[in-house]
Amino acid sequence: MEARNFQATQDGHLTDDMKQAYQEDGFLILTGYKSPAECDQLRARMAGLIDAFDPQTVASVFETNAQAHAKDDYFRKSGDSIHFFFEEKAFGEDGKLTKDKHLALNKVGHALHDEDPVFEAFSRDPKMERTATDLGLVNPLLAQSMYIFKPPHIGGEVNCHQDSTFLHTDPLTCTGFWFALEDADDTNGGLYGVPGGHKGPLRRRFHYHGETLAMEELDETPMAPGDRHAPLIAPKGTLVILHGLVPHRSAPNTSDRSRHAYAVHMVDGNATWSADNWLKRSDDNPMRGF
Ligand SMILES: O=C(O)CCC(=O)C(=O)O
């Protein structure tokens, strides 16, 4: 099954055909949304952040025998910071990295868009505001950002999920803006989505139950059989917009090509943010729009 794609407009506005495709499919593929130079600039900035980062500062979080609560705590505190998350088995039993730190990372998140000026400029692009508004977000707020590495050979699968599971508002407004910083396709761990799958219910919610973060099952409707998952082919510079209810996933990267991506998730500030969401911001550093 082929997913349709469109050439992005210069100013970020969506044409009627694009809006219709998003309403029907629950995703929208816009090629050429960012220039190759903008993608390279973001990659270079991330390489610089990694250069400046000492993995030993988080070895106790990621080493093989690390206490589960250490990883959990590092994740909980990442909502308003830049935290580095390593692939499984990146640290050996001796607490040392088993490979070059640039090739051992799974992702960096979750407030690059607020805490780093280069990521902020990429994320708070006026073009993006026009796109978000055309999608129907009245007061778009940038809730979280992630740089996703999917390293060659070891980049793992991301299981089929709906983004509103993680960023819940009433009514549901979570919308993913996923940028291919390198060509991403069905051979190097690219995305798959279920066309029309956003018309189904929210299946799960990941949220605080008191002090505990846990997944709650809401609806047992299956996401969709594998043959309904369409590869979302995304050449470098492509923006893939994902409705918060559309089931999507990514395959493992078994190729020798890397697949860097950057994702910003927005919610509508006019909807009610669920206070038990995993993502916490302090009162003096709230979520902001453009
Ligand atoms: O980049 C990936 O592999 C998965 C990204 C994703 O699922 C998301 O941004 O919601």
The ligand as an ORCA input file, in Angstrom:
! r2SCAN-3c Opt
* xyz 0 1
  O      11.345      7.970     14.472
  C      10.856      6.913     14.865
  O      11.415      5.839     14.690
  C       9.527      6.892     15.582
  C       8.965      8.265     15.804
  C       7.607      8.269     16.403
  O       6.954      7.277     16.554
  C       7.037      9.549     16.813
  O       7.690     10.599     16.642
  O       5.902      9.535     17.329
*
